[in-house]
Each structure stands twice: as C-alpha cells, then as structure tokens.
Amino acid sequence: MSIPDIDPGQRRATNVTLPAALVAEARERGINVSQACEAGLRASVAERRRAQWLAENRAAIEGYNRRIESEGLTLAAYRRF
C-alpha cells in the first residue's frame, strides 16, 4: 500500500535494532532488510491512519448506517438487482 504524502525520495538514515538470528536468516534468503523494514513501517503507518480515520468518522458512519436501515437506499427503486 502506498502512502501518497510521504516522498520516497527523501531518505533519512536510522538505526533499527532487530534480533540477530532474524537478520541473518533474512540475508541468507536474499531479503533486503532495509526494504523489508520500510515495507513493514509503511503498512503500520497505513493501518494506524485507517484506524484513526475510522475513529474520527465513526459517528458519521453510524449515522449514515442508521439512516439507510430506517429509510433504505435513496435510489433503491431504480435498482435492477
């Protein structure tokens, strides 16, 4: 999953502490540790953003769902399925 407002061209060196056995196995299997860490971090950031968005919009979503349950879909009369 891509995070659109994070420029992949701007890089910052950082230190990450990982279990030595995990790093050794990753290298044995040809896994680029930096790329794997970046992919995992991107996934974690995306999930946190998703969860935050859902929390911020929960009331609106629940209100919409209640309206659909009570009134039905606005254009339901025109559906062919």
Buried (B, 14 or more C-beta within 10 A) or exposed (E): EEEEEEEEEEEEEEEEEEEEEEEEEBEEEEEEEEEEBEEEEBEEEEEEEEEEEEEEEEEEEEEEEEEEEEEEEEEEEEEEE
